[in-house]
Amino acid sequence: MEKILRFDFIENKDLLTVVIIIFSILIFATLLFFVIGKLKPQAKLDELKARTKSWWIMAALVLGATLINSTISYIAIALLSFVAFRELYSVLGFRDSDRRAIFWAYVSIPIQYYLAYIEWYGAFIIFIPIVMFLFLPLRMVLKGNTVGIIKSMSSLQWILMLTVFGLSHMAYLLSLPDVDGFSSGGRGLLLFLVFLTEINDVMQFTWGKLFGEHKIVPKVSPNKTWEGFVGGIISTTIIGYFLGFLTPLTDLQVVFVSFILAVSGFCGDIVMSSVKRDIGVKDMGTSIPGHGGILDRIDSLAYTAPAFFHLVYYIAY
């Protein structure tokens, strides 16, 4: 059993404190929305409940990455990429002749995560942006069908970058070496990333509901307002500052990284909103019954994970 579970987590006060905070917030929010729903059935809480449910899923995933051995953690995050990739490619209308290229795109998922697992940074950072970028179009060309090939080439590579390359940075956080004076390690960094990304999503939504009047991109995401955007950035940056003990960064660096996380999370959200509007769907899938697909819940992470990883890697490693 000790080979599967990492009981040293209990002895790390920093990690244990954050996990307790996360689940306390989740329990409080779930009970609060339940009570409000009973007292005021007319209250529109569907979106808040959906976001809370996504929090539970991501909290369970990250806790698994914290408690379970690293091999299983990498597999779990890779499966997240697999589902997100499948959801996105299935709604973008690829040609029948693209099936072989899509197969090789699937094959690239375990390879990308294996590179993260063995800590081969050089190969990890170029495999999808360069190797797959050059290989997949060639595989399409060999089928001999040139009608619509530009759309297929660009769409498939973009999907890989978003759902595999972007999310795989979560896994590589677990491979980062120890830093003197920093006891939380990659597990702490992963907790920091996921918690701040999700709290930013909720904060921007909450501030927007309370004070939102001025739309940012009304044709893309009508619910996004400047008030929600600014309120979310300020709230997320402050919260990130107090969670800085999960990172090897100085106070000023934590503030800067938290700010970038808030901005990049917003960018990921509206980018996926624009894609859904373009193809005319409300949700990317049905992986979470009643709340859409996995990608609907982790679209912000696809942007925040690489931004956070490379900032931390450059500053601290």
N, C-alpha and C positions, 0 to 999 in steps of 0.2 A: 504493500500500500504506500509506503514512503517513497517508492520509486515513481509513483503516479502523482501523489499530492505533495506540494511543497509547504510543509507545515512551518517553515521558517517565516512565512508571511505573518503568522500570529505574533511573532517576536518583533516584527518591524512596526514600531508605533506610528510612523508616518503613513505607511500604506494602510494599516488598520484603521487609523483615524479617518482617512478619506473614504474608505469603503463604508464605514459606519455613517458618515455624513451623507453619502450618496443614497444609501438605502433608507435613511431617516427621511430625507427629502421626498423620495419616491413614495414611501408609505403615507406621509403627510399629504402629498398632492393627490394620491389616489383616494384617500378618505375624504379629503376636502371636496373634490369634484363629485364624489358619491353623495355626500350630504347636501351640497348645493343643488344637485340634480333632483333630489327628493323634495327639498324645500321649494325650489323654483324650477318646475319642469319645463318652463318656457325658456330658460336660459340656454343659450347656444354653446354647449361645451364639447361638441363632437371633436373639434380640432384639438382642444386642450387634452382631451382624453386620448386621442390618437398619438399625440406627442408624448404623453406620459407612458403609454404602452411601449412606444419605441425606446424610451428611456430604460424601461425594465429589460427589454431585449438586449440593448447595448451594455447595460450594467452586468447582466448575466454573462455576456460574452467576455467582457473585460475581467470580471471576477474569475472566470474560468482560466483566462490567460495568466492570472495572478496566482491561482491556486494549483492549477494542473501543470504537469511538466511541459517544458517548452515545445517538444515535438507535437503534442496534441494542440497546443496553442496555435502553432503555425498552421496546422491543418484546419482548425476552426476558422481562422481569418481567411485562409485560402478558399474555403467553402463559401464564405461571405462574398468574396470576389466572383466566384463561379456563379452564384445565384444572381448577383447584380449584373454580370456580363450577359447571362442568359435573358434576363428581363429586358435589357436594353436592346440587344440585337434582335429579339423576337418582334419588336414593334417598329423596327426601322425599314422593313421591307427589302431584304436582300434578295438577290437573284438565285435561281436554282444552281447556276454555275459557280456560285460563291461557297457552296457547301464544303468543299475541300479546304479552302482557305479558312473558313470558320472552324473546321476541325483542328487545324494547326494553331489557330488562335486559342482554342481550348487547351491544347497541349502546352502552350506557353505558360499557362497559369501555374501548374506545379513546378515548372522550371524556374519561374521568377521567384516563387516562394522558397524553393530549395537554395537558390543563390543567397537569399536573405538568411536562411537557416545556417548556411556554412560561412556566413559573414564575408562573402566575396563582394566587397563594395563596388569595385571596378566593373565587374560583369553585371551586377545587379542594376547599376545606374545606366547601362547602355543596352541591355538585352532587348527591351521592348521599344525604346525610342529609336534605336538604330538597327539592330539585327532583325527584329520583326517588321520594322518599317520598310526594310529593303526586301525581305523575303515574301511577305504576304502579297504585295502587288504582283510579284513574279509568278506566284502560284495561281493567281487569277488570270494572268496573261496566258499561261500555258493551256487554259481551258478553251482559248480561242474566241471567246465571246467579248467583244469590245463595247457593246451597247450598254451604257450605264456604268461602265467600269470605274470612272472617276469617282462617282458617288459611292460605290462599294469600297474602293480603296480608302478613301478619306473617312468614311463612316466606321469601317472596321478598326482602323488604326486609332481613331478617336475613342471608340468604346474601350479598346485595350488600355489606352492611356488613363482613362477615367476610372474604370472599374478594377483594373488589375495593377497597373503601375502605381496609380495614386494610393489605393488602399493597401498595397503591399508594404508601404512605408510604415504602417502600423506594426507589421511583423518584424521589420528590421530594427525597430526600436528595442525589441526584446534581445537583439543580438549585439547591441552597443556594449563596449567593454566598460568595466567598472572605472569610476573616477574617484580619486582620493577625496575623502570627506563627504561623499555622496552615497548614502546607504540604500536609497530606494531603487537605483539602477533603472534598467529599461522598463521594468514593471511600473515604477512611479511615473516615468515619462508617458507611458501608454495611458495610465489613469488620468493624468493631467490633460492629455490631448482629448480623450473621449469626453471627459467631464466638462471641460471648457467648451468644446464644440456643441455639446447638447445644451448646456446652460445658456450659451449664446443664442441658440435657436429659440429657446423658450423665452429668454429675456427680450429679444427683438419682437417676438410675437406679443408678449404681454404689454410692453411699452406701446406698441402699435395699437393694441386694442384700447388701452387706457387713454392715450393722448394723440393717436395718429390722425392727422388731417391732410398733410401734404404728401401726395403720392410720389414715389421715386420713379418707378417704371410701370405705370398703370396698364399699359398694353401687354405687359409680360406677367406681372404679379400684382394685381390690384390691391392686395392686402399689405404690400410693403410700403411703409411710410418713412419719411425722414426722421420723425420722432421715434419710431421703433428702432430704426437703424442706429441713430446716435445713442439712444438710451441703452440699447443692447451692447454697443461698443464700450460705453462707460462702465456698465455693470460687469461685463465680462472681464474688462481690464482690471477692475478692482478685485473681483473674485480671484483672478489669476495671480494677482500680487500676493494674496493671502495663502495661495496654494503653492507658492514658489518653492517651498521645502521639498516638493516632489521633483524638482529639477536641480541641475548643478549650476544654475544661472544666478547672477547677481540680481538685486532688486530692480535696477534699471533695465536690465536685460529681460527679466520676467515681464515687466510692464510692456516693453516693446513687443515681445513675442505674443503676449496675450492680445494686444491690439491687432497684430497681424492675423491672429487666429480668428478674431471677431470679423474682420473685414473679409478674409478669404472664405469663411463659413457663409457669409451673406452672398458672396459671389457664386459659390457652388449651388446655393439654393435657387437663385434666379436663373442660372444657366440651365438647370434641369427644368425649371418652370417654362423657359422658352422652348425647350425641346418638346415638352408635353403639349404646349400650345401648337407647335408646328405640326405635330402628327395627330392632334385632335384627341388626346386621351387625358383622363383625369388622374389615373394612377399608372405606374409602370408595370404593375403585376398584382398578384393576389397572394403573395407569400404570407402576409399578415392579414388573416381574414377580417374584413371590415375596415382595414386601414391601409390598403394598397400593398405595394411590394417592398422588398428590402431596400431597393434603391431610393424609394420615396422617403425613407427614414434616414438614410446615410448619405444623401447627396452632398451635404456639407462636408462630411468627413473625406470625401474624395478630393476635396480641395485643401482642407486644413491639414491632412496627414502629411503630404509632401512638403507643404510650406513649413510646418512645424519641424519635421525631421531635419530638413536641410539647414534651417536656422540654428537649431540646437547642435547639429553636427558641426557646422562651421564655427560656432561660438565656443563650444565646450570640448569638442573632440578633434 
